[in-house]
Structures are given as C-alpha cells and as structure tokens.
C-alpha cells in the first residue's frame, strides 16, 4: 500500500503541478489579451475627405489606446453613399457579435434605432459633463427622445445661400445680396437667367435617391421658413400630410422648375447632388445655391476637391429668408452626426470615455476641420483660429441656435419619403399641380401608416 501510494504521488502530483503551471500560463495569456473596443463611422459620405477623416479616427484611436492600456480599438470605416452607410449600420446592429460599442450615426436615425432597443440612453452620464452645458438646445433636441438622450453630436451641418458675385455683377444685381422673401430669390434667379443663359440660376436640392439626409439638405429649410412648418402635430400626435406650409414649399419647387430656374433634375435630384455642386461653383456655373456649411472646406488647400483659393472673394453668403420675411426672417435646417453607444455593449465605460475624449476642444476642433462639420460646443465653435481661417464659418455657426430639425420619431422616415417624392415630382414634371404632389405625399404616408395617424392642417 505504501508503494502504491508513493507511486500514485509520483505519477499524479507532477501531472497536477504541470496542469497548474499550464493553467497559470493560460490565465496569464488571457490577462494579456487586449479588450477590443469597436467603433463604426462613415468614411465616405460624412467626411469631406476620406483621407482626413481616416486620419482623425486613427489619431483619436491612438490617443484612446494610450489613455486606456490593454484596450485595442477596432475601427470599422463604412464606405459608400448615405443609404449604404445606413444599411451597413442596420446590419451591424442586428447581432451583439457584430454590433460596435460606439457608432457615429445620422441624427434622424436615432429615433428609429433607439425604438428598436439598439441605443443606450446617456442622461445619467451627460448631466455631469461640462461639455453638455456648452451645447445649444437646438442640437440637444435632435438627440432627445421622450426625455431620453441617446447621442452626443460631434459635428453639425446647417444650410444657407451662396451666390456667385461674378454672375450677379453681370446680371446687375446689387451686392451684398440678402433676399427678404422667397420671391426675392426667384426674381434674382430670373435676372441671372437673362444675363447668363448658359448657367444654372438656382441649385436647390431634393432627391429620394439620396435617402433620408436629403430632407435636411433639400426642402426642409424651405418648409421651416414657410407659413406652417409643422411635420408632426404636437397636440394630436399626427403626421401632417397637407398644410399651407407643405403647399408653399412644393409650390416654390414647382415655380423654379416651371420657369427653368433650377439646375437640371439629373443634378439636384441625384444621390451625388451635394458632392457635385462644389465643382460647379468655381466654374461660375451656378448663380445661387442652397447649400451647407461644408462647401468652403471642400475648396480648402487641404481637401482641394477642387482647390478654390478665390472662393471668399468670388462667392457671397446670404441667409435663406422665410417665405414673406415674417418671424425671425431666417430659415435653416440643422443636421447632426452624433456619437451613440450600443445598448448591449460590454464596454459601456469605455464608450463613455471615448465620447469624453472626442468632445475635448482640441479633438472636436480637429473633427470639424477634417470631417467638415461645425463643432457642436459653442466655445469650440467660436475659437478664433477656427472662425478666422474661413469667413463662412462664423456665419453658419450663428445659425445653429435658430436652425430647426425634424421630429424625433421612428415614423419620420415614412413621412420623409413622401415629402421627397412630392418635391421630386414637381421638379421632374413642372406641370404637375400642387394638389397632385400633395396627394402623392399623402398616399405614400398613409400606405404605411393608418389614416388616423395623419392629418390636414
């Protein structure tokens, strides 16, 4: 028995020791494996330069890894158009195994994805963050849904008018030019057409092909400046499919189309309409353009798409007026690109830290320059070196507190399709009546929502 016990000890104990050593080695190896933190963002549609955008995400990821030892950032840059970007995010979010911990998304998609349970409310974290108090309410509203905040915008876009001083001079239009009504825009466009018949008097975008983003970059600014900008009635909770404001907006697109004042439909309704315009302006092809803040950044030497060093001298700026000059007299759509957190992320604390890092003034400022957005924080937006570099930045920045967005509701996407189809229809067929265009909008919306969810005002 003694021999057997000794033999057992001789055979088993070393094996146990060996297993213990192996286990310790495996445990040590596991401890050294990095935590993978996944981030997803647009590397084509959102930035004005893919190269500069990738540089920004690379730099902030390196900074984040240095501040958080043992963490490895996995960057998921999503190429393609706006619709490609949306679709790829939808696919990623469907499974916890593919879902990023943190995402850059389009603000109008927040309500859709939060209602599906994909996004984490950030209220508890944001209430103690100094940067949150530095963000205007107009931006906060974009990410606030039923009292819960789901995103932190790190870049904003808003809309105004650019005008070509060379073409205006040829048409005898006094400058500086600031229209007080929509009729003033039409009159200027008519004079431009007479003096410069081979050019496009007015570049006003729409385009269902461009996806949900084209509401903000298209007709929304006009609707906000109409007699009734209501999209979702706050009293009834119903979607507006016929109103004086909708009719005024559609009628404006119809008028400029009927009079041959708008750029070709192949341009303004194209999914590439925002990409194409910056190349036409330096050629003095467009008299007036309804466009966003990012266009002068595209003309910068860093981006050069194309390089337009004389833009500040040759291009003027004007606010888009309300229809008859009433109210505050200015209308502008506000579009944002917030950072959001996946609801089921195992790395919630890291996601919060990443947002905190991205919102540091130096990082948000570099994002604004490299991505082509306006900083969401007022103090950062007013940084002298930033506003002095580009004469348009201060003007577009001043619009943020008064600019408007869209209802934070998942059904907005349905209404948006109807709205785009209506404005597209009168551009493609200027002889279509406003009544028929409104009917098209209403049919599209009621085909997906019930009749008791819509109203006429």
C-alpha positions in Angstrom: 0.0 0.0 0.0 2.8 2.3 0.8 4.4 1.6 -2.5 1.2 2.2 -4.4 0.7 5.5 -2.5 4.1 6.7 -3.4 3.7 5.6 -7.0 0.4 7.5 -7.1 2.1 10.6 -5.7 4.9 10.2 -8.2 2.6 9.9 -11.1 -0.3 12.3 -10.2 1.3 15.1 -8.4 3.7 16.1 -11.2 0.8 16.0 -13.6 -1.2 18.2 -11.2 1.7 20.6 -11.0 2.0 20.6 -14.8 -1.7 21.3 -15.2 -1.4 24.1 -12.6 1.5 25.6 -14.5 -0.3 25.4 -17.8 -3.4 26.9 -16.2 -1.3 29.8 -14.8 0.2 30.3 -18.2 -3.2 30.3 -19.9 -4.5 32.7 -17.2 -1.5 35.0 -17.7 -2.0 34.9 -21.5 -5.7 35.7 -21.1 -4.9 38.6 -18.8 -2.6 40.0 -21.5 -5.2 39.8 -24.3 -6.5 43.3 -25.1 -10.1 44.4 -24.7 -11.3 45.0 -28.2 -13.3 48.2 -28.4 -15.2 48.6 -31.7 -16.2 51.9 -33.3 -18.1 52.3 -36.6 -18.3 55.5 -38.7 -18.8 56.8 -42.2 -15.5 57.1 -44.1 -17.1 58.3 -47.4 -20.4 60.1 -47.0 -20.0 62.2 -43.9 -16.4 63.4 -44.3 -15.3 66.0 -46.9 -12.1 63.9 -47.3 -11.8 60.2 -46.7 -8.0 60.7 -46.1 -8.5 63.4 -43.5 -11.4 61.5 -41.9 -9.4 58.3 -41.5 -6.5 60.4 -40.1 -8.9 61.8 -37.4 -10.2 58.4 -36.4 -6.7 56.9 -36.4 -5.4 59.7 -34.2 -8.1 59.7 -31.7 -8.0 55.9 -31.5 -4.3 56.0 -30.8 -4.9 58.6 -28.1 -7.6 56.5 -26.6 -5.5 53.4 -26.5 -2.6 55.3 -24.8 -5.0 56.5 -22.2 -6.5 53.0 -21.6 -3.8 50.4 -21.5 -4.9 46.9 -22.5 -7.6 48.3 -24.9 -7.4 47.8 -28.7 -9.6 50.0 -30.9 -11.1 48.2 -33.9 -12.1 50.8 -36.4 -15.0 49.9 -38.8 -15.0 52.6 -41.5 -18.1 52.3 -43.6 -17.7 53.2 -47.3 -20.4 54.3 -49.8 -23.4 56.6 -50.1 -25.7 57.7 -47.3 -28.0 54.8 -48.0 -25.1 52.4 -47.9 -24.0 53.9 -44.6 -27.5 53.4 -43.1 -27.8 49.9 -44.4 -24.5 48.8 -43.1 -25.1 50.1 -39.6 -28.5 48.4 -39.6 -26.8 45.1 -40.4 -24.1 45.6 -37.7 -26.7 46.3 -35.1 -28.7 43.2 -35.7 -26.4 41.0 -33.6 -24.4 41.6 -30.5 -21.5 39.8 -32.1 -21.2 42.4 -34.9 -22.5 45.5 -33.2 -19.9 48.2 -32.5 -19.6 49.5 -29.0 -19.8 53.1 -30.3 -21.1 54.5 -33.6 -21.3 57.7 -35.5 -24.8 58.0 -37.0 -27.2 60.4 -38.6 -29.3 62.2 -36.1 -32.5 61.5 -37.8 -31.8 57.7 -37.4 -31.6 58.0 -33.6 -35.3 57.6 -33.1 -35.5 54.5 -35.3 -32.7 52.7 -33.7 -33.5 53.7 -30.1 -37.0 52.5 -30.6 -35.6 49.1 -31.6 -33.6 49.0 -28.4 -30.2 49.3 -30.0 -29.1 52.6 -28.3 -28.1 53.3 -24.7 -29.7 56.4 -23.0 -26.9 58.7 -21.8 -28.8 61.0 -19.5 -27.1 59.8 -16.3 -23.7 60.3 -17.8 -24.3 63.6 -19.5 -25.8 65.6 -16.6 -22.3 65.9 -15.0 -20.4 66.6 -18.2 -19.2 70.3 -18.6 -19.3 69.9 -22.4 -23.0 69.1 -22.4 -23.8 72.5 -20.9 -21.8 74.1 -23.8 -24.1 72.6 -26.5 -27.1 74.7 -27.7 -30.5 73.4 -27.1 -31.3 73.1 -30.8 -28.6 70.4 -31.0 -29.6 68.6 -27.8 -33.2 68.4 -29.1 -32.0 66.3 -32.1 -30.9 63.5 -29.8 -33.6 63.8 -27.2 -36.5 61.3 -27.5 -39.2 61.0 -24.9 -36.9 62.6 -22.3 -34.0 60.3 -23.0 -30.8 61.5 -24.7 -29.2 58.9 -27.0 -26.4 60.8 -28.7 -23.7 63.5 -28.5 -23.2 65.4 -31.7 -19.6 65.9 -32.6 -20.4 67.6 -35.9 -23.3 69.7 -37.3 -24.4 71.0 -40.6 -26.8 73.8 -41.4 -28.0 75.5 -44.6 -27.8 78.9 -46.3 -27.4 80.6 -49.7 -24.2 81.0 -51.6 -24.2 83.4 -54.6 -21.7 83.9 -57.4 -20.6 87.6 -57.4 -19.3 87.4 -61.0 -22.7 86.3 -62.3 -24.6 88.7 -60.0 -22.5 91.6 -61.4 -23.2 90.5 -65.0 -26.9 90.5 -64.1 -26.8 93.9 -62.4 -28.0 92.6 -59.0 -26.8 94.8 -56.2 -24.4 93.3 -53.6 -24.1 92.4 -50.9 -27.3 90.5 -51.6 -29.7 89.4 -48.9 -33.2 88.3 -50.1 -36.0 89.1 -47.7 -38.5 86.7 -49.2 -38.6 83.7 -51.4 -40.0 85.9 -54.2 -36.7 87.9 -54.0 -34.8 84.6 -54.7 -37.0 83.9 -57.7 -36.5 87.5 -59.1 -32.7 87.2 -58.7 -32.7 83.8 -60.4 -34.8 85.2 -63.3 -32.3 88.1 -63.8 -29.4 85.6 -63.6 -31.0 83.5 -66.3 -31.4 86.5 -68.6 -27.8 87.7 -68.2 -26.2 84.3 -68.1 -28.4 81.9 -70.2 -25.9 79.1 -70.2 -25.6 78.9 -66.4 -28.0 77.4 -63.8 -29.6 80.3 -61.9 -30.6 78.2 -58.8 -29.3 74.9 -57.3 -31.9 73.7 -54.8 -31.7 70.1 -53.9 -34.2 67.3 -53.2 -33.9 63.7 -54.3 -35.3 60.5 -52.8 -32.3 58.7 -54.3 -30.1 60.4 -51.6 -32.0 58.9 -48.7 -33.2 60.4 -45.5 -30.4 63.0 -45.4 -31.9 64.8 -48.4 -34.8 66.2 -46.4 -32.3 68.3 -44.3 -30.2 69.2 -47.3 -33.2 69.8 -49.5 -36.7 71.1 -48.8 -36.6 71.2 -45.0 -35.1 74.6 -44.9 -37.9 75.9 -47.1 -40.6 74.1 -45.0 -39.1 75.6 -41.9 -39.4 79.1 -43.5 -43.0 78.5 -44.6 -46.2 79.8 -43.0 -46.7 76.4 -41.2 -43.6 74.3 -40.7 -45.3 71.6 -38.7 -44.4 68.0 -39.6 -45.7 66.1 -36.5 -48.6 67.9 -34.8 -47.6 68.1 -31.1 -51.2 68.4 -30.0 -52.6 65.5 -31.9 -49.5 63.3 -32.4 -50.5 63.0 -36.1 -48.3 63.4 -39.2 -49.1 66.4 -41.4 -49.7 65.4 -45.0 -51.4 68.6 -46.2 -50.8 72.1 -44.9 -50.2 75.6 -46.1 -46.5 75.2 -45.3 -46.2 72.0 -47.4 -48.1 73.6 -50.3 -45.8 76.7 -50.2 -42.7 74.5 -50.2 -43.9 72.3 -53.1 -45.1 75.4 -55.0 -41.7 77.0 -54.7 -40.0 73.9 -56.3 -42.7 73.9 -58.9 -42.2 77.6 -59.8 -38.5 77.4 -60.2 -38.9 74.3 -62.3 -41.6 75.8 -64.5 -39.6 78.9 -65.1 -36.4 77.0 -65.9 -34.5 78.5 -63.0 -33.4 75.3 -61.2 -30.4 73.3 -62.2 -31.1 70.1 -64.2 -33.0 67.3 -62.4 -30.1 65.0 -63.1 -28.1 67.2 -60.8 -30.4 68.4 -58.0 -32.2 65.0 -57.6 -29.0 62.9 -57.8 -27.7 60.9 -54.9 -24.4 62.8 -55.6 -26.0 66.3 -55.6 -24.1 67.5 -52.6 -20.8 66.1 -53.9 -21.2 67.6 -57.4 -22.0 71.2 -56.5 -18.6 72.3 -55.2 -17.0 71.5 -58.6 -19.6 73.7 -60.5 -19.3 76.8 -58.3 -15.7 77.7 -59.2 -16.6 77.4 -62.9 -19.3 80.1 -62.4 -21.9 77.6 -63.5 -24.4 78.3 -60.6 -25.8 81.7 -59.7 -27.4 80.8 -56.3 -27.0 77.6 -54.3 -28.9 76.4 -51.3 -26.0 74.5 -49.6 -24.4 73.6 -46.3 -21.5 74.9 -44.3 -19.0 72.3 -45.5 -18.6 73.6 -49.1 -15.8 76.1 -48.4 -13.9 73.4 -46.5 -14.0 71.3 -49.7 -12.4 74.2 -51.5 -9.5 74.4 -49.0 -6.0 73.5 -49.9 -6.1 70.5 -47.6 -9.0 68.9 -49.4 -8.8 70.5 -52.9 -11.9 69.0 -54.3 -11.4 71.3 -56.1 -9.0 73.8 -54.7 -10.6 77.3 -54.9 -8.4 79.9 -53.3 -10.5 82.8 -54.5 -13.8 81.5 -53.1 -14.0 84.1 -50.3 -13.7 86.9 -52.9 -15.9 85.4 -55.6 -18.7 83.8 -53.5 -21.1 85.7 -51.3 -23.2 84.4 -48.4 -26.9 85.1 -47.6 -29.3 83.7 -45.2 -32.3 81.8 -46.6 -35.3 84.0 -45.7 -38.7 82.9 -44.6 -41.4 83.0 -47.3 -42.6 86.5 -46.7 -39.9 87.7 -44.3 -42.0 87.0 -41.2 -41.0 85.5 -37.9 -37.2 85.7 -37.3 -36.8 86.2 -41.1 -34.3 83.3 -41.4 -34.7 79.6 -42.0 -32.1 76.8 -41.9 -32.2 73.1 -41.5 -30.0 71.6 -38.8 -28.4 68.1 -39.4 -26.1 66.4 -36.9 -23.8 63.5 -36.6 -23.9 62.2 -33.1 -21.8 59.6 -31.3 -24.1 56.9 -29.8 -23.5 53.8 -27.7 -24.8 50.3 -28.4 -27.3 49.3 -25.7 -25.8 45.9 -25.1 -22.1 46.8 -25.2 -20.0 45.0 -22.6 -17.7 48.1 -22.7 -20.1 50.8 -21.6 -17.5 52.6 -19.5 -15.0 52.7 -22.4 -17.7 54.1 -24.7 -18.4 56.9 -22.3 -14.6 57.6 -22.1 -14.4 57.7 -25.9 -17.1 60.3 -26.1 -15.5 62.3 -23.4 -12.2 62.2 -25.4 -13.9 63.1 -28.7 -15.5 66.1 -27.1 -12.3 67.6 -25.8 -12.0 71.0 -27.5 -8.8 70.1 -29.5 -10.4 66.9 -30.8 -13.7 68.4 -31.7 -12.0 71.2 -33.4 -9.9 68.8 -35.5 -13.0 66.8 -36.3 -14.7 69.9 -37.6 -11.8 70.7 -39.9 -11.2 67.2 -41.1 -14.8 65.9 -41.2 -16.4 69.1 -42.5 -18.9 69.8 -39.7 -19.4 72.7 -37.3 -18.4 72.0 -33.7 -21.4 71.4 -31.5 -19.9 73.1 -28.5 -20.3 76.9 -28.6 -16.9 77.7 -27.1 -15.2 75.5 -29.6 -17.2 76.9 -32.5 -16.1 80.4 -31.6 -12.4 79.5 -31.4 -10.6 82.5 -33.1 -8.2 80.4 -35.2 -11.2 78.3 -36.5 -13.5 81.1 -37.5 -10.7 83.4 -38.8 -9.5 80.7 -41.2 -12.7 80.6 -43.2 -15.1 83.6 -43.5 -18.2 81.4 -43.8 -17.8 79.5 -40.5 -18.9 82.3 -38.2 -22.0 82.9 -40.4 -23.1 79.3 -40.5 -22.2 78.9 -36.8 -24.5 81.8 -35.9 -27.4 79.8 -37.5 -27.1 76.8 -35.1 -29.3 78.2 -32.2 -32.1 79.2 -34.5 -31.9 76.3 -37.0 -34.5 73.6 -37.0 -34.5 69.8 -37.1 -37.2 67.2 -37.6 -39.4 65.2 -35.2 -37.6 62.6 -33.1 -39.9 59.8 -34.1 -39.2 56.5 -35.9 -42.1 57.1 -38.3 -40.4 60.3 -39.6 -38.6 58.1 -42.2 -42.0 57.3 -43.7 -43.1 60.9 -43.8 -39.7 61.9 -45.3 -40.1 59.6 -48.3 -43.5 61.2 -49.1 -42.1 64.7 -48.7 -39.1 63.9 -51.0 -41.4 62.2 -53.6 -43.6 65.3 -53.7 -40.8 67.8 -54.2 -39.1 65.5 -56.7 -42.3 65.1 -58.7 -42.7 68.8 -59.4 -39.0 69.1 -60.4 -39.4 66.2 -62.8 -42.8 67.4 -64.1 -43.3 71.1 -63.5 -46.8 70.9 -65.0 -47.9 68.7 -62.1 -50.3 70.5 -59.8 -49.5 71.1 -56.1 -52.7 69.2 -55.3 -51.3 66.1 -57.2 -48.0 66.4 -55.4 -49.7 66.6 -52.0 -51.8 63.6 -53.0 -48.6 61.7 -53.7 -47.2 62.6 -50.3 -50.4 61.6 -48.6 -50.6 58.3 -50.4 -47.1 57.4 -49.6 -47.5 58.1 -45.9 -51.0 56.5 -45.5 -49.8 53.4 -47.3 -47.6 52.7 -44.3 -49.4 54.5 -41.5 -53.1 54.3 -40.8 -55.5 57.2 -41.7 -55.9 58.1 -38.1 -52.2 58.8 -37.8 -52.2 61.6 -40.4 -53.9 65.0 -40.7 -54.6 68.0 -42.8 -53.9 71.4 -41.2 
